[in-house]
Amino acid sequence: MGNSSFVLSSDLLLNKDATNFLTLKRVELLENIRDYGSITKAAKASGVTYKTAWDWIDKMNALSAKSLVQKLSGGKDGGGTVVTAYASELIRIYHEVNALHQKHLDSLQSSLDFIEDDIAKKTFSFSRLNAHVKEIHKHENRTELLMSLEGGYLITAYCSANFIKVNDIKAESMVSLLIESDTVLVSKEIKEKISSRNSLETEVIEIDFQGDDVLLRLGLDQKQALTSRITKQSFKNLEIKIGDTLVAMFKAYSVTLLRGER
């Protein structure tokens, strides 16, 4: 795996009537037409074919309230091509808005760098649990599955209708559940009103200190366990120790479904 950082990039695209109108490359073409006075030379300088250049010009002219490019005839040099005053104004506006756009991207990049650094400090972990499908409830935009583990625990998860179809999932099918440790919350109290769809009573069977975090291994039955990553501060506040009973909570959306053994 490489050590290069994520880089956020985006070119400003201006649409009109749901069609591409001004892009960075098209603005570059207009600027080259302005500087060279020739479609052929402008296309070459912009790194596009003569045909592509004219296709862009025709589309921009068709979408624009006024012509952006005009051909001149006559004169001692036999004519040429120019950009109109209207096009020059659009070029100026595009660069001004793009400057703001890029400044915003730089700000987002700083946030992304912070997030990446934070993620890099953590060891990715998840629980893989085996369960049997008990009930399948199909809704308009999603399918809800109710599944049971060997220890009698019930877990609810959402998936697409296509997942059900492709993997031939039905009642009593075996499925595997992937649950990221960061999505599992823990408490020493059973909360009656919580947004998490799944709430399981577990036993702390292992505590692993990882930098500023603590990875808890929570027993569900004799064979399976759920992991939860919490901060050291939360660990201290809850005064967690081996053998404690904790309520593990996670949302139905936090469960990734895989087809189990057939």
C-alpha positions in Angstrom: 0.0 0.0 0.0 1.3 3.5 -0.9 1.9 6.3 1.5 0.7 9.1 -0.8 -2.0 11.4 0.6 -5.6 11.8 -0.7 -5.8 14.8 -3.0 -9.1 16.6 -3.5 -9.5 18.0 -7.0 -12.3 19.5 -9.0 -12.6 21.6 -12.1 -15.4 24.2 -12.2 -18.1 23.2 -14.7 -20.7 25.7 -15.8 -23.9 24.1 -17.3 -26.7 25.7 -19.2 -29.9 23.9 -20.1 -28.5 20.8 -18.5 -25.6 20.8 -21.0 -21.9 21.5 -20.5 -21.3 25.1 -21.3 -18.0 26.4 -19.8 -15.2 24.1 -18.6 -11.6 24.8 -17.8 -10.5 23.4 -21.1 -13.0 25.4 -23.1 -12.0 28.6 -21.3 -8.4 27.7 -22.2 -9.5 27.3 -25.8 -11.2 30.7 -25.9 -8.1 32.3 -24.4 -5.9 30.7 -27.0 -8.2 31.9 -29.8 -8.0 35.4 -28.3 -4.2 35.2 -28.2 -3.5 33.4 -31.6 -6.5 34.7 -33.6 -6.6 31.2 -35.2 -8.7 28.1 -34.5 -5.9 25.8 -35.8 -3.2 27.3 -33.6 -5.6 27.6 -30.6 -6.6 24.0 -30.9 -3.0 22.9 -31.0 -2.1 25.0 -28.0 -5.0 23.6 -26.1 -4.1 20.0 -27.0 -7.3 19.2 -28.9 -8.1 18.5 -32.5 -9.4 21.1 -34.9 -12.7 19.3 -35.1 -13.0 19.1 -31.3 -12.3 22.8 -31.1 -15.1 23.7 -33.5 -17.5 21.3 -31.8 -16.9 23.1 -28.6 -17.3 26.5 -30.2 -20.5 25.5 -32.0 -22.0 24.2 -28.7 -21.0 27.3 -26.7 -22.4 29.6 -29.4 -25.6 27.7 -29.5 -26.1 27.8 -25.7 -24.9 31.4 -25.3 -27.1 34.5 -25.4 -24.5 36.0 -27.6 -21.8 34.6 -29.8 -18.5 33.8 -28.1 -16.4 33.3 -31.2 -16.6 34.9 -34.6 -14.7 34.5 -37.8 -13.4 37.5 -39.7 -12.9 37.6 -43.4 -10.8 39.8 -45.7 -7.9 42.0 -44.6 -4.3 41.7 -45.5 -3.9 38.5 -43.5 -7.0 36.9 -45.0 -9.2 37.1 -41.9 -9.0 35.2 -38.7 -11.0 34.3 -35.6 -11.7 36.4 -32.5 -13.5 36.1 -29.2 -16.2 38.6 -28.6 -16.4 41.1 -25.7 -19.2 38.9 -24.2 -16.8 35.9 -24.3 -14.0 38.0 -22.6 -16.4 38.9 -19.8 -17.4 35.2 -19.4 -13.7 34.2 -19.2 -13.1 36.8 -16.5 -16.1 35.7 -14.5 -15.2 32.0 -14.8 -11.7 32.7 -13.4 -13.0 34.7 -10.5 -15.5 32.0 -9.5 -12.9 29.3 -10.1 -10.5 31.1 -7.8 -13.2 30.9 -5.0 -13.9 27.3 -5.9 -10.3 26.3 -5.6 -9.9 28.2 -2.3 -12.9 26.2 -1.0 -11.2 23.0 -2.2 -8.0 24.0 -0.3 -10.1 24.4 2.8 -11.7 21.0 2.3 -8.3 19.5 1.6 -7.1 20.6 5.0 -10.1 18.8 6.6 -9.4 15.7 4.5 -5.7 15.7 5.6 -6.8 15.9 9.2 -9.3 13.0 8.7 -6.7 10.9 6.9 -4.1 11.5 9.7 -6.7 10.5 12.3 -7.7 7.4 10.3 -4.1 6.4 9.8 -3.5 6.2 13.5 -6.2 3.6 13.9 -6.1 -0.1 13.1 -9.1 -1.1 11.1 -11.2 -3.7 12.8 -14.6 -5.3 12.5 -16.6 -8.2 13.7 -17.7 -11.0 11.5 -20.7 -12.8 12.8 -22.7 -15.8 11.3 -26.4 -15.6 11.5 -29.6 -17.2 10.1 -32.2 -15.1 8.4 -35.5 -15.2 10.3 -37.6 -12.6 8.5 -37.4 -10.6 5.3 -39.4 -7.4 5.0 -39.4 -5.6 1.6 -39.9 -1.9 1.5 -40.0 0.5 -1.5 -36.3 1.5 -1.3 -34.7 -1.2 0.9 -35.1 -4.6 2.4 -35.0 -5.2 6.1 -33.6 -8.5 7.5 -34.1 -9.9 11.0 -31.4 -12.4 11.8 -30.5 -14.6 14.7 -27.2 -15.7 16.2 -26.6 -19.0 17.8 -26.9 -17.4 21.3 -30.4 -16.2 20.5 -29.4 -12.6 19.8 -31.5 -10.9 17.2 -29.9 -8.4 14.7 -31.6 -6.2 12.2 -29.9 -5.0 9.0 -30.8 -3.3 5.8 -29.7 -4.4 2.3 -30.7 -3.8 -1.3 -33.4 -5.9 -3.1 -30.7 -6.9 -5.6 -28.6 -8.4 -2.8 -31.5 -10.6 -1.9 -32.1 -11.6 -5.5 -28.5 -12.3 -6.5 -27.7 -14.3 -3.4 -31.1 -16.1 -3.3 -31.6 -15.0 0.3 -34.7 -16.4 2.0 -35.8 -17.5 5.5 -33.2 -19.8 7.2 -30.4 -18.7 4.8 -27.0 -18.4 6.4 -25.5 -14.9 6.1 -22.3 -13.3 7.4 -22.5 -9.9 9.1 -19.6 -7.4 9.1 -19.8 -4.7 11.7 -17.1 -2.0 12.0 -15.8 -1.6 15.6 -16.1 2.2 15.3 -19.8 2.0 14.8 -20.5 0.0 18.0 -21.4 2.1 21.0 -21.4 0.7 24.5 -23.2 1.5 27.8 -23.6 0.0 31.2 -27.2 1.0 31.2 -30.0 -0.3 28.9 -31.5 2.8 27.3 -35.1 2.6 26.4 -35.0 5.3 23.7 -32.0 5.1 21.4 -31.7 5.6 17.6 -29.7 2.4 17.2 -31.8 -0.4 15.9 -29.7 -3.1 17.5 -29.1 -3.4 21.3 -27.3 -6.5 22.6 -26.3 -7.4 26.1 -22.7 -8.6 26.1 -19.8 -9.5 28.4 -16.4 -7.9 28.2 -13.9 -10.7 27.5 -10.9 -8.8 26.3 -9.5 -5.2 26.5 -6.8 -4.0 24.0 -5.3 -0.6 24.5 -4.4 1.0 21.1 -2.9 4.5 21.4 -5.8 6.9 22.3 -8.4 4.2 21.8 -9.5 1.0 23.5 -10.7 -2.0 21.6 -13.2 -4.1 23.5 -14.0 -7.7 22.7 -17.6 -8.4 23.7 -18.8 -12.0 24.1 -22.1 -12.9 22.5 -22.0 -16.7 22.7 -19.4 -19.4 23.1 -18.1 -19.0 19.6 -18.8 -15.4 18.5 -17.8 -11.9 19.8 -18.5 -8.3 18.8 -15.8 -5.6 19.0 -16.2 -2.0 19.9 -13.6 0.8 19.6 -14.0 3.6 22.2 -11.8 6.4 23.4 -9.6 6.0 26.5 -11.6 8.7 28.2 -14.9 6.8 27.6 -13.2 3.7 28.9 -12.2 5.5 32.1 -15.6 7.2 32.5 -17.4 3.8 32.2 -14.8 2.1 34.5 -14.8 -1.0 32.3 -13.2 -4.2 33.3 -13.1 -7.8 32.2 -16.4 -9.6 33.0 -18.5 -6.4 33.0 -21.9 -6.5 31.3 -22.2 -3.9 28.5 -25.0 -3.1 26.2 -23.6 -2.9 22.6 -25.6 -0.7 20.3 -25.3 -0.2 16.5 -27.6 0.9 13.7 -29.0 -1.4 11.1 -27.2 0.7 8.4 -23.9 -0.2 10.1 -24.2 -3.9 9.2 -22.7 -5.1 5.9 -24.2 -8.3 4.7 -22.3 -11.1 2.9 -23.7 -14.4 1.6 -22.9 -17.2 4.1 -22.0 -20.8 3.3 -24.6 -22.5 1.3 
